[in-house]
Amino acid sequence: MRRPTGAREAGGGLGAALGGLTTRGRSFLAAGVAAAGCSYVLGQEDLLRVGLLLTVLPLVCVVVLHRTRHRVTGSRRLAPARVSASAEARVSLRVDNVSRLPTGVLMLQDRVPYVLGPRPRFVLARMEPGGRREVSYRVRSDLRGRYPLGPLELRLTDPFGMCELTRGFGAYDTLTVVPRVEALPPVRLGGRSAGYGDGRHGALALAGEDDIIPRGYRHGDDMRRVHWRSTARYGELMVRREEQPQRARCTVLLDTRAVAYAGAGPHSPFEWAVAGAASVAVHLLERGLAVRLLTDTGSSVPGPEGTGGAGSPHGSADLAGLMLDTLAVLDHSEGTGLSPAHDALRGGDGGLLVAFFGELDEQQAMTAARMRRRSGAAVAFVLDGASWAGAPQGADRGGAKERLRVLREAGWTALPVAPGAALPDLWRLAGAPDGLADARRDGVAGGRS
């Protein structure tokens, strides 16, 4: 959608416009004044005419350019406004000359954050009255976030090069860079406990247990639901009532503690965890589950109820967009423990719990283990801090394996995550029987080591 930019003029009077005189314009003005003075001293009328011409020409250029500046409009179109990290967005700029006078050469410049690339500049040829010029450029970022685009600046010059004025347009656009979302394979998570995935998706959508209170038969009711005992009692056909279908629920827990992650940048362990949480949330929403995104601070999206999916007040596409927008600006928390998240999970409905943990110490591993009691099935991706920090193979492995053992004994399907791990491979392992024997006793890291 094209958004017209609003003018932002500071001191837009003729006095300020005189400050736009170029070196040539100032030279002409000085020469004209000097020639007029000499003509008075020497009594030469022809020299006075030359002095007046040299003086009036730059002033006329200032007046004409000043009027033209207010008759040139600019607009910007951003497509799309939300992109994944490392993906490109196209920004289209349009300039319209709505005056009856032609313009000189124009220089168009848009202001963008440095992470999106160099500042774009364009030189536009002379525009006829009612003319239009369109240019475009691309922006991309490897880092999540919201980035403002603007303001748009237009530099105008007269055909003689006497004056140069800049017009600013105050409207901004915002580019949202969300985490990369990977396509995940359909798997059955939780085995006999939950059965999430293609294999049990239909069962999850079926009605619950029958209500013991029957109702009268209605045309179209399945005869297999006839309650014969009540039929004999009331003397008319009675059928068993059905409860409303209950959609399977899932909570995606993201550990954002700064103490749990080392390093920064697009390839840091925290960015891997954020992208993993985004991929899992979108994948489960597409499968019709009601998904809630929860952080270690206890805050959740869309809220404590965690509603979402098909047929919910929030459409799955809208909810996915809301979660991605939240993850786009999510940063490290100052907390040191997982207790707020544990408290937020109290009173849960036994749905699936998928967690992305940073490095866990003994106390936080015990807290995470207690979260398993609030869920029907639980999968944990634990980032191995030693390997992400570049430690030699085997460094601090005993402590990491002990944390995984604590989680597994509590009922988690816990998988370690090392640098270069592919989430689809880990997701497939999580759906294998017993996490493929707990990833063959931690001998696999993302299926590659």
Sine and cosine of phi, psi and omega as CSV:
sin_phi,cos_phi,sin_psi,cos_psi,sin_omega,cos_omega
0.00,0.00,0.74,-0.67,-0.02,-1.00
-0.99,0.10,0.74,-0.68,-0.02,-1.00
-0.90,-0.43,0.89,-0.45,0.06,-1.00
-0.92,0.40,0.61,-0.79,0.02,-1.00
-1.00,-0.06,0.57,-0.82,0.02,-1.00
-1.00,-0.02,0.54,-0.84,-0.03,-1.00
-0.93,0.36,0.59,-0.81,0.06,-1.00
-0.74,-0.67,1.00,0.02,-0.08,-1.00
-0.96,-0.27,0.80,-0.60,0.05,-1.00
-0.91,-0.42,0.90,-0.44,-0.03,-1.00
0.88,0.48,0.78,0.63,-0.14,-0.99
-0.99,0.13,0.28,0.96,0.01,-1.00
-0.98,0.22,0.06,-1.00,0.00,-1.00
-0.90,0.43,-0.54,0.84,0.02,-1.00
-0.87,0.49,-0.68,0.74,0.05,-1.00
-0.94,0.35,-0.55,0.84,0.00,-1.00
-0.90,0.43,-0.51,0.86,0.04,-1.00
-0.88,0.47,-0.43,0.90,0.06,-1.00
-0.93,0.37,-0.20,0.98,0.02,-1.00
-1.00,0.03,0.07,1.00,0.04,-1.00
-0.88,0.48,0.73,-0.68,0.05,-1.00
-0.98,0.18,0.04,-1.00,0.05,-1.00
-0.87,0.49,-0.62,0.79,0.04,-1.00
-0.91,0.42,-0.71,0.71,0.00,-1.00
-0.89,0.46,-0.68,0.73,0.01,-1.00
-0.91,0.41,-0.60,0.80,0.02,-1.00
-0.91,0.41,-0.69,0.73,0.04,-1.00
-0.88,0.48,-0.69,0.72,-0.03,-1.00
-0.90,0.44,-0.69,0.72,0.01,-1.00
-0.91,0.41,-0.66,0.75,0.01,-1.00
-0.91,0.42,-0.61,0.79,0.01,-1.00
-0.91,0.42,-0.68,0.73,0.02,-1.00
-0.91,0.42,-0.66,0.75,0.01,-1.00
-0.90,0.43,-0.67,0.74,0.01,-1.00
-0.91,0.42,-0.64,0.77,0.03,-1.00
-0.90,0.43,-0.64,0.77,0.04,-1.00
-0.91,0.42,-0.67,0.74,0.01,-1.00
-0.91,0.41,-0.60,0.80,0.01,-1.00
-0.90,0.43,-0.56,0.83,0.02,-1.00
-0.94,0.35,-0.64,0.77,-0.02,-1.00
-0.95,0.32,-0.67,0.74,-0.10,-1.00
-1.00,0.00,-0.22,0.98,-0.01,-1.00
0.94,0.33,0.52,0.85,0.00,-1.00
-0.98,-0.20,0.93,-0.36,-0.02,-1.00
-0.94,0.34,-0.58,0.81,0.01,-1.00
-0.89,0.46,-0.62,0.79,0.03,-1.00
-0.92,0.40,-0.52,0.85,0.05,-1.00
-0.92,0.40,-0.63,0.78,0.02,-1.00
-0.90,0.44,-0.67,0.74,0.03,-1.00
-0.89,0.45,-0.66,0.75,0.01,-1.00
-0.90,0.44,-0.64,0.77,0.03,-1.00
-0.91,0.41,-0.64,0.77,0.02,-1.00
-0.88,0.47,-0.72,0.70,-0.02,-1.00
-0.91,0.41,-0.50,0.87,-0.01,-1.00
-0.99,0.16,-0.65,0.76,-0.10,-1.00
-0.97,0.26,-0.57,0.82,-0.09,-1.00
-0.84,0.55,-0.79,0.61,0.02,-1.00
-0.91,0.42,-0.53,0.85,0.02,-1.00
-0.93,0.37,-0.64,0.77,0.07,-1.00
-0.89,0.45,-0.64,0.77,0.04,-1.00
-0.88,0.47,-0.63,0.78,0.02,-1.00
-0.89,0.45,-0.72,0.69,-0.03,-1.00
-0.90,0.44,-0.72,0.69,-0.03,-1.00
-0.90,0.43,-0.70,0.72,-0.02,-1.00
-0.93,0.37,-0.57,0.82,0.04,-1.00
-0.89,0.45,-0.65,0.76,0.04,-1.00
-0.94,0.34,-0.61,0.79,0.00,-1.00
-0.91,0.41,-0.58,0.81,-0.04,-1.00
-0.85,0.53,-0.59,0.81,-0.03,-1.00
-0.99,0.12,-0.01,1.00,0.00,-1.00
-0.90,-0.43,0.28,0.96,0.08,-1.00
-0.89,-0.45,0.81,-0.59,-0.04,-1.00
-0.91,-0.41,0.46,-0.89,0.03,-1.00
-0.73,-0.68,0.46,-0.89,0.02,-1.00
-0.54,-0.84,0.31,-0.95,-0.04,-1.00
-0.72,-0.70,0.61,-0.79,0.10,-1.00
-0.77,-0.64,0.79,-0.62,-0.03,-1.00
-0.92,-0.39,0.84,-0.55,-0.03,-1.00
-0.61,-0.80,0.87,-0.49,-0.16,0.99
-1.00,0.09,0.20,-0.98,0.02,-1.00
-0.99,0.11,-0.23,0.97,0.04,-1.00
-0.76,-0.65,0.84,-0.54,-0.01,-1.00
-0.74,-0.67,0.35,-0.94,0.10,-1.00
-0.99,0.17,0.38,-0.93,0.05,-1.00
-0.83,0.55,0.67,-0.74,-0.02,-1.00
0.97,0.23,-0.06,1.00,0.07,-1.00
-1.00,0.00,0.38,-0.92,-0.07,-1.00
-0.98,-0.20,0.52,-0.86,0.14,-0.99
-0.82,-0.57,0.53,-0.85,-0.01,-1.00
-0.97,-0.24,0.74,-0.67,0.05,-1.00
-0.92,-0.39,0.85,-0.52,0.00,-1.00
-0.95,-0.32,0.75,-0.66,0.01,-1.00
-0.91,-0.41,0.65,-0.76,0.02,-1.00
-0.73,-0.68,0.69,-0.72,0.03,-1.00
-0.84,-0.54,0.77,-0.64,0.00,-1.00
-0.87,-0.49,0.72,-0.69,0.11,-0.99
-0.99,-0.13,0.98,-0.22,-0.07,-1.00
-0.99,-0.12,0.18,0.98,0.01,-1.00
-1.00,-0.10,0.07,-1.00,0.04,-1.00
-1.00,-0.09,0.10,1.00,0.00,-1.00
-0.91,-0.42,0.58,-0.81,0.08,-1.00
-0.95,0.30,0.37,-0.93,0.05,-1.00
-0.98,-0.20,0.23,-0.97,0.16,-0.99
-1.00,0.04,-0.37,-0.93,0.06,-1.00
-0.94,0.35,0.71,-0.71,-0.03,-1.00
-0.91,-0.41,0.60,-0.80,0.16,-0.99
-0.89,-0.46,0.85,-0.52,-0.06,-1.00
-0.96,-0.26,0.72,-0.69,-0.03,-1.00
-0.64,-0.77,0.74,-0.67,0.05,-1.00
-0.91,-0.42,0.64,-0.77,-0.05,-1.00
-1.00,-0.10,0.82,-0.57,0.00,-1.00
-0.74,-0.67,0.47,-0.88,0.09,-1.00
-0.88,0.47,0.50,-0.87,-0.09,-1.00
-0.89,0.46,-0.45,0.89,-0.04,-1.00
-0.94,0.34,-0.28,0.96,0.01,-1.00
-1.00,-0.01,-0.11,0.99,0.01,-1.00
0.84,-0.55,-0.04,-1.00,-0.02,-1.00
-0.93,0.38,0.40,-0.92,0.01,-1.00
-0.94,0.35,0.84,-0.55,-0.05,-1.00
-0.97,0.23,0.67,-0.74,0.06,-1.00
-0.73,-0.68,0.65,-0.76,-0.01,-1.00
-0.69,-0.72,0.63,-0.77,0.10,-1.00
-0.96,-0.27,0.86,-0.51,-0.04,-1.00
-0.96,-0.29,0.70,-0.71,0.01,-1.00
-0.94,0.34,0.14,-0.99,0.00,-1.00
-0.79,0.61,0.73,-0.69,-0.02,-1.00
-0.96,-0.28,0.77,-0.64,0.05,-1.00
-0.96,0.27,0.29,-0.96,0.06,-1.00
-0.84,0.55,0.76,-0.65,-0.05,-1.00
0.97,0.25,0.16,0.99,-0.04,-1.00
-0.98,0.19,0.19,-0.98,-0.04,-1.00
-0.57,-0.82,0.62,-0.78,0.08,-1.00
-0.76,-0.65,0.66,-0.75,0.03,-1.00
-0.78,-0.63,0.71,-0.70,0.08,-1.00
-0.69,-0.73,0.27,-0.96,-0.01,-1.00
-0.52,-0.85,0.35,-0.94,0.08,-1.00
-0.51,-0.86,0.23,-0.97,-0.04,-1.00
-0.91,-0.42,0.54,-0.84,0.07,-1.00
-0.76,-0.64,0.48,-0.87,0.05,-1.00
-0.42,-0.91,0.41,-0.91,0.02,-1.00
-0.53,-0.85,0.64,-0.77,0.10,-0.99
-1.00,0.05,-0.13,0.99,-0.05,-1.00
-0.95,-0.32,0.65,-0.76,0.08,-1.00
-0.90,0.43,0.32,-0.95,0.11,-0.99
0.58,-0.82,0.05,-1.00,0.11,-0.99
-0.92,-0.38,0.81,-0.59,-0.11,-0.99
-0.84,-0.54,0.80,-0.59,0.03,-1.00
-0.98,0.18,0.61,-0.79,0.10,-1.00
-0.91,-0.42,0.84,-0.53,0.00,-1.00
0.80,-0.59,0.12,-0.99,0.05,1.00
-0.99,0.16,0.36,-0.93,0.06,-1.00
-0.99,0.14,0.73,-0.68,0.00,-1.00
-0.85,-0.53,0.66,-0.75,-0.03,-1.00
-0.81,-0.59,0.84,-0.54,0.01,-1.00
-0.97,-0.26,0.85,-0.52,-0.05,-1.00
-0.94,-0.33,0.59,-0.81,0.09,-1.00
-0.75,-0.67,0.49,-0.87,0.05,-1.00
-0.99,0.11,0.29,-0.96,-0.04,-1.00
-0.87,0.49,-0.40,0.92,-0.02,-1.00
-1.00,-0.04,-0.10,1.00,-0.02,-1.00
0.95,0.32,0.41,0.91,-0.01,-1.00
-0.99,0.15,-0.51,0.86,-0.12,-0.99
-0.64,-0.77,0.51,-0.86,0.02,-1.00
-0.64,-0.77,0.88,-0.47,-0.04,-1.00
-0.86,-0.51,0.50,-0.86,0.01,-1.00
-0.90,-0.44,0.74,-0.68,0.09,-1.00
-0.91,-0.41,0.75,-0.66,0.03,-1.00
-0.96,-0.27,0.62,-0.79,0.05,-1.00
-0.92,-0.40,0.82,-0.57,-0.22,-0.98
-0.99,0.11,-0.07,1.00,-0.07,-1.00
-0.98,0.21,0.59,-0.81,0.03,-1.00
-0.89,-0.46,0.43,-0.90,0.23,-0.97
-0.85,-0.53,0.39,-0.92,-0.04,-1.00
-0.85,-0.53,0.81,-0.59,0.10,-1.00
-0.99,-0.16,0.83,-0.56,0.02,-1.00
-0.98,-0.21,0.87,-0.50,0.04,-1.00
-0.97,-0.24,0.93,-0.37,-0.07,-1.00
-0.99,-0.16,0.28,-0.96,0.03,-1.00
-0.89,0.46,0.44,-0.90,0.07,-1.00
-0.93,0.38,0.70,-0.72,0.00,-1.00
-0.94,-0.34,0.87,-0.50,0.02,-1.00
-0.99,-0.11,0.59,-0.81,0.07,-1.00
-0.96,0.28,0.78,-0.62,-0.03,-1.00
-0.95,-0.31,0.56,-0.83,0.01,-1.00
-0.96,0.28,0.50,-0.86,0.08,-1.00
-0.95,0.30,0.87,-0.49,0.00,-1.00
-0.74,-0.68,0.24,-0.97,0.07,-1.00
-0.97,-0.23,0.95,-0.31,-0.03,-1.00
-1.00,-0.06,0.61,-0.79,0.08,-1.00
1.00,0.05,-0.10,1.00,0.05,-1.00
0.83,0.56,-0.76,-0.65,-0.06,-1.00
-0.95,0.30,-0.26,0.96,-0.04,-1.00
-0.96,0.28,-0.65,0.76,-0.10,-1.00
-0.78,-0.63,-0.77,0.64,0.00,-1.00
0.95,0.30,0.78,0.62,0.04,-1.00
-1.00,0.06,0.56,-0.83,0.01,-1.00
0.84,-0.54,-0.18,-0.98,-0.06,-1.00
-0.89,0.46,-0.62,0.78,-0.11,-0.99
-0.88,0.47,-0.49,0.87,-0.06,-1.00
-0.83,-0.56,0.17,0.99,-0.07,-1.00
-0.87,0.50,-0.66,0.75,0.03,-1.00
-0.90,0.44,-0.63,0.77,-0.01,-1.00
-0.91,0.41,-0.57,0.82,0.00,-1.00
-0.91,0.41,-0.44,0.90,-0.06,-1.00
-1.00,-0.03,-0.06,1.00,-0.02,-1.00
-0.96,0.27,0.25,-0.97,0.02,-1.00
-0.93,0.36,0.31,-0.95,0.00,-1.00
-0.99,0.14,-0.35,-0.94,0.00,-1.00
-0.92,0.40,0.51,-0.86,0.00,-1.00
-0.92,0.39,0.60,-0.80,0.12,-0.99
-0.96,0.27,0.67,-0.75,-0.03,-1.00
-0.96,0.30,-0.23,0.97,0.01,-1.00
-1.00,0.01,0.89,-0.45,-0.01,-1.00
-0.99,0.15,0.16,-0.99,0.08,-1.00
-0.68,-0.73,0.18,-0.98,-0.01,-1.00
-0.93,0.36,0.49,-0.87,-0.01,-1.00
-0.93,0.37,0.68,-0.74,0.07,-1.00
-0.85,-0.52,0.49,-0.87,-0.02,-1.00
-0.86,0.52,0.80,-0.60,-0.01,-1.00
0.98,-0.21,-0.20,0.98,0.03,-1.00
-0.91,0.41,0.58,-0.82,0.04,-1.00
-0.93,0.36,0.80,-0.60,-0.01,-1.00
-0.90,0.43,-0.35,0.94,0.01,-1.00
-0.94,0.33,-0.22,0.98,0.00,-1.00
-0.99,-0.13,0.14,0.99,0.03,-1.00
-0.92,0.40,0.77,-0.64,0.03,-1.00
-0.99,-0.11,0.99,-0.14,-0.19,-0.98
-0.92,0.38,-0.56,0.83,0.00,-1.00
-0.89,0.45,-0.70,0.71,0.03,-1.00
-0.93,0.36,-0.54,0.84,0.04,-1.00
-0.89,0.46,-0.68,0.73,0.02,-1.00
-0.92,0.40,-0.54,0.84,-0.04,-1.00
-0.96,0.28,-0.69,0.72,-0.08,-1.00
-1.00,-0.07,-0.19,0.98,0.02,-1.00
0.97,0.23,0.24,0.97,0.07,-1.00
-0.55,-0.84,0.31,-0.95,-0.04,-1.00
-0.90,0.43,0.77,-0.63,0.05,-1.00
-0.82,-0.57,0.62,-0.79,0.00,-1.00
-0.85,-0.53,0.40,-0.92,0.04,-1.00
-0.96,0.26,0.68,-0.73,0.06,-1.00
-0.97,0.25,0.36,-0.93,0.04,-1.00
-0.87,-0.49,0.62,-0.78,0.12,-0.99
-0.97,0.24,0.35,-0.94,0.07,-1.00
-0.91,0.40,0.62,-0.78,0.03,-1.00
-0.86,0.51,0.62,-0.78,0.03,-1.00
-0.92,-0.39,0.83,-0.56,-0.02,-1.00
-0.98,0.20,0.63,-0.78,0.05,-1.00
-0.90,0.44,0.60,-0.80,-0.04,-1.00
-0.92,-0.40,0.44,-0.90,0.00,-1.00
-0.57,-0.82,0.59,-0.81,0.11,-0.99
-0.87,-0.49,0.81,-0.59,0.09,-1.00
-0.98,-0.21,0.92,-0.39,-0.06,-1.00
-0.98,-0.18,0.80,-0.59,0.01,-1.00
-0.88,-0.47,0.86,-0.50,0.05,-1.00
-0.99,0.14,0.89,-0.45,-0.03,-1.00
-0.93,-0.37,0.20,0.98,-0.05,-1.00
-0.88,0.48,0.77,-0.64,0.00,-1.00
-0.89,0.45,-0.53,0.85,-0.03,-1.00
-0.96,0.30,-0.20,0.98,-0.07,-1.00
-1.00,-0.06,-0.10,0.99,-0.06,-1.00
-0.74,-0.67,0.56,-0.83,0.06,-1.00
-0.90,-0.44,0.58,-0.81,0.06,-1.00
1.00,0.07,0.12,-0.99,0.00,-1.00
-0.51,-0.86,0.16,-0.99,0.02,-1.00
0.96,-0.29,0.11,-0.99,-0.09,-1.00
-0.91,0.42,-0.34,0.94,-0.02,-1.00
-0.95,-0.32,0.34,0.94,0.01,-1.00
-0.99,0.17,0.31,-0.95,0.00,-1.00
-0.90,0.44,-0.54,0.84,0.01,-1.00
-0.91,0.42,-0.65,0.76,0.02,-1.00
-0.92,0.40,-0.57,0.82,0.06,-1.00
-0.90,0.44,-0.68,0.73,-0.01,-1.00
-0.91,0.42,-0.66,0.75,0.01,-1.00
-0.90,0.44,-0.72,0.69,0.03,-1.00
-0.89,0.45,-0.60,0.80,0.04,-1.00
-0.91,0.42,-0.69,0.72,0.03,-1.00
-0.89,0.47,-0.64,0.77,0.03,-1.00
-0.90,0.43,-0.67,0.74,-0.03,-1.00
-0.91,0.42,-0.69,0.73,-0.01,-1.00
-0.92,0.38,-0.68,0.73,-0.01,-1.00
-0.88,0.47,-0.72,0.70,0.00,-1.00
-0.91,0.41,-0.66,0.75,0.00,-1.00
-0.87,0.49,-0.72,0.69,-0.03,-1.00
-0.95,0.32,-0.55,0.84,0.08,-1.00
-0.90,0.44,-0.65,0.76,0.03,-1.00
-0.90,0.43,-0.41,0.91,0.02,-1.00
-1.00,0.00,0.10,1.00,0.12,-0.99
1.00,-0.01,0.15,0.99,0.02,-1.00
-0.99,0.16,0.44,-0.90,0.14,-0.99
-1.00,0.06,0.91,-0.41,-0.19,-0.98
-0.92,-0.39,0.66,-0.75,0.12,-0.99
-0.82,-0.58,0.72,-0.69,0.07,-1.00
-0.99,-0.14,0.84,-0.54,-0.08,-1.00
-0.83,-0.56,0.64,-0.77,0.07,-1.00
-0.93,-0.36,0.13,-0.99,-0.03,-1.00
-0.91,0.42,-0.33,0.94,0.02,-1.00
-0.98,0.19,-0.13,0.99,-0.02,-1.00
1.00,-0.05,-0.11,0.99,0.04,-1.00
-0.98,0.19,0.54,-0.84,-0.08,-1.00
-0.67,-0.74,0.39,-0.92,0.09,-1.00
-0.76,-0.65,0.79,-0.62,0.11,0.99
-0.99,0.11,-0.15,0.99,-0.01,-1.00
0.23,-0.97,-0.05,-1.00,-0.02,-1.00
-0.86,0.52,-0.48,0.88,-0.05,-1.00
-0.96,0.29,-0.51,0.86,0.02,-1.00
0.91,0.40,0.55,0.84,-0.01,-1.00
-0.97,0.23,0.43,-0.90,0.04,-1.00
0.27,-0.96,0.22,-0.98,0.00,-1.00
0.97,-0.26,-0.01,-1.00,-0.04,-1.00
-0.90,0.45,0.69,-0.73,0.04,-1.00
0.99,0.16,0.06,1.00,-0.02,-1.00
-0.99,-0.10,0.23,-0.97,0.06,-1.00
-0.84,0.54,-0.56,0.83,0.10,-1.00
-0.99,-0.13,0.86,-0.50,0.09,-1.00
-0.89,0.45,0.46,-0.89,-0.04,-1.00
-0.87,0.48,-0.62,0.78,0.01,-1.00
-0.92,0.39,-0.68,0.73,0.01,-1.00
-0.90,0.43,-0.66,0.75,-0.01,-1.00
-0.92,0.38,-0.62,0.78,0.06,-1.00
-0.88,0.47,-0.67,0.74,0.05,-1.00
-0.89,0.45,-0.64,0.77,0.03,-1.00
-0.89,0.45,-0.69,0.73,0.01,-1.00
-0.92,0.39,-0.65,0.76,0.01,-1.00
-0.91,0.41,-0.63,0.78,0.05,-1.00
-0.90,0.44,-0.60,0.80,0.04,-1.00
-0.92,0.39,-0.69,0.72,-0.01,-1.00
-0.94,0.35,-0.40,0.92,-0.01,-1.00
-0.89,0.45,-0.52,0.85,-0.06,-1.00
-0.92,-0.40,0.13,0.99,-0.03,-1.00
-0.94,0.35,0.72,-0.70,-0.01,-1.00
-0.81,-0.58,0.04,-1.00,0.03,-1.00
-0.88,0.47,0.56,-0.83,0.12,-0.99
-1.00,-0.08,0.33,-0.94,0.01,-1.00
-1.00,0.01,-0.05,1.00,-0.02,-1.00
-0.94,0.34,0.32,-0.95,0.02,-1.00
-0.87,-0.48,-0.08,1.00,-0.06,-1.00
-0.71,-0.70,0.21,-0.98,-0.01,-1.00
-0.98,-0.20,0.16,0.99,-0.05,-1.00
-0.87,0.49,-0.66,0.76,0.04,-1.00
-0.85,0.52,-0.62,0.78,0.04,-1.00
-0.93,0.37,-0.63,0.78,0.05,-1.00
-0.88,0.47,-0.67,0.75,0.02,-1.00
-0.91,0.41,-0.60,0.80,0.00,-1.00
-0.93,0.38,-0.42,0.91,0.00,-1.00
-1.00,0.07,-0.12,0.99,0.00,-1.00
-0.90,0.43,0.61,-0.79,-0.03,-1.00
0.96,0.28,0.34,0.94,0.02,-1.00
-0.92,0.39,0.21,-0.98,-0.08,-1.00
-0.99,-0.12,0.24,0.97,0.04,-1.00
0.98,0.21,0.35,0.94,0.01,-1.00
-0.98,0.21,-0.04,-1.00,0.01,-1.00
-0.94,0.34,0.63,-0.78,0.06,-1.00
-0.83,-0.56,0.86,-0.50,0.06,-1.00
-0.88,-0.47,0.86,-0.51,-0.11,-0.99
-0.86,-0.51,0.58,-0.81,0.12,-0.99
-0.88,-0.48,0.96,-0.28,-0.07,-1.00
-0.97,-0.22,0.60,-0.80,0.24,-0.97
-0.99,0.16,-0.41,-0.91,-0.01,-1.00
-0.94,0.35,0.74,-0.67,-0.05,-1.00
-0.94,-0.35,0.71,-0.70,0.19,-0.98
-1.00,-0.02,-0.04,-1.00,-0.09,-1.00
-0.89,0.46,-0.67,0.74,-0.04,-1.00
-0.92,0.39,-0.69,0.73,-0.02,-1.00
-0.95,0.32,-0.50,0.87,0.09,-1.00
-0.90,0.43,-0.62,0.78,0.05,-1.00
-0.92,0.39,-0.63,0.78,0.04,-1.00
-0.90,0.43,-0.68,0.73,0.04,-1.00
-0.90,0.44,-0.60,0.80,0.02,-1.00
-0.89,0.46,-0.61,0.79,0.01,-1.00
-0.94,0.35,-0.38,0.93,0.05,-1.00
-0.90,0.44,-0.44,0.90,-0.04,-1.00
-0.87,0.49,-0.46,0.89,-0.02,-1.00
-0.92,0.39,-0.36,0.93,-0.06,-1.00
-1.00,-0.06,0.10,1.00,-0.07,-1.00
-0.74,-0.67,0.33,-0.94,0.05,-1.00
-0.99,0.15,-0.63,0.78,0.07,-1.00
-0.57,-0.82,0.50,-0.86,-0.11,-0.99
-0.62,-0.79,0.74,-0.67,0.04,-1.00
-0.82,-0.58,0.76,-0.65,-0.03,-1.00
-0.83,-0.56,0.76,-0.65,0.15,-0.99
-0.95,-0.30,0.93,-0.37,-0.10,-0.99
-0.96,-0.29,0.89,-0.45,-0.01,-1.00
-0.97,0.24,0.80,-0.59,-0.03,-1.00
-0.98,0.21,0.97,-0.22,-0.08,-1.00
-0.88,0.48,-0.58,0.82,-0.04,-1.00
-0.91,0.42,-0.72,0.70,-0.02,-1.00
-0.95,0.32,-0.59,0.81,0.03,-1.00
-0.93,0.38,-0.49,0.87,0.02,-1.00
-0.99,0.14,-0.02,1.00,0.03,-1.00
0.99,0.11,0.34,0.94,0.01,-1.00
-0.94,0.33,0.45,-0.89,0.02,-1.00
-0.87,0.50,0.43,-0.90,0.01,-1.00
-0.84,0.54,0.78,-0.62,0.02,-1.00
0.99,-0.12,-0.16,0.99,0.01,-1.00
-0.94,0.33,0.78,-0.62,0.03,-1.00
0.83,0.55,0.39,0.92,-0.03,-1.00
-0.95,0.32,-0.52,0.86,-0.01,-1.00
-0.89,0.46,-0.69,0.73,0.01,-1.00
-0.91,0.42,-0.67,0.74,0.00,-1.00
-0.90,0.44,-0.67,0.74,0.00,-1.00
-0.92,0.39,-0.54,0.84,0.03,-1.00
-0.92,0.40,-0.63,0.77,0.04,-1.00
-0.90,0.44,-0.66,0.75,0.03,-1.00
-0.90,0.43,-0.63,0.78,0.01,-1.00
-0.90,0.44,-0.65,0.76,0.03,-1.00
-0.87,0.49,-0.69,0.72,0.00,-1.00
-0.90,0.43,-0.68,0.73,-0.05,-1.00
-0.93,0.37,-0.59,0.80,0.04,-1.00
-0.92,0.40,-0.42,0.91,0.05,-1.00
-0.99,0.11,-0.09,1.00,0.05,-1.00
0.94,-0.34,0.03,1.00,0.05,-1.00
-0.96,0.27,0.53,-0.85,0.32,-0.95
-1.00,-0.04,0.99,-0.14,-0.17,-0.99
-0.96,-0.30,0.79,-0.61,-0.01,-1.00
-0.81,-0.58,0.72,-0.70,0.07,-1.00
-0.98,0.20,0.49,-0.87,-0.01,-1.00
-0.83,-0.56,0.85,-0.53,0.02,-1.00
-0.93,-0.36,0.24,-0.97,0.03,-1.00
-0.83,0.56,0.66,-0.75,-0.03,-1.00
0.99,0.10,0.05,1.00,-0.02,-1.00
-0.92,0.38,0.64,-0.77,0.03,-1.00
-0.98,-0.18,0.85,-0.52,-0.05,-1.00
-0.87,0.49,-0.66,0.75,0.04,-1.00
-0.84,0.54,-0.61,0.80,0.04,-1.00
-0.92,0.39,-0.68,0.73,0.03,-1.00
-0.91,0.41,-0.61,0.79,0.02,-1.00
-0.89,0.45,-0.63,0.78,0.04,-1.00
-0.92,0.40,-0.63,0.78,0.05,-1.00
-0.91,0.42,-0.60,0.80,0.00,-1.00
-0.90,0.44,-0.48,0.88,0.02,-1.00
-1.00,0.02,-0.11,0.99,0.03,-1.00
-0.97,0.25,0.32,-0.95,0.01,-1.00
-0.83,0.55,0.85,-0.53,0.00,-1.00
0.82,0.58,0.61,0.79,0.01,-1.00
0.85,0.53,0.60,0.80,-0.07,-1.00
0.78,0.63,0.82,0.57,-0.02,-1.00
0.80,0.60,0.77,0.64,0.01,-1.00
0.78,0.63,0.79,0.61,0.04,-1.00
0.81,0.59,0.69,0.72,0.03,-1.00
0.79,0.62,0.78,0.62,0.06,-1.00
0.82,0.57,0.75,0.66,0.12,-0.99
0.92,0.40,0.38,0.92,0.06,-1.00
-0.99,0.10,-0.07,1.00,-0.01,-1.00
-0.86,-0.50,0.65,-0.76,0.09,-1.00
-0.79,-0.62,1.00,-0.09,-0.03,-1.00
0.95,0.32,0.32,0.95,0.05,-1.00
0.98,0.20,0.19,0.98,-0.10,-1.00
-0.82,-0.57,-0.20,0.98,-0.04,-1.00
-0.64,-0.77,0.00,0.00,0.00,0.00
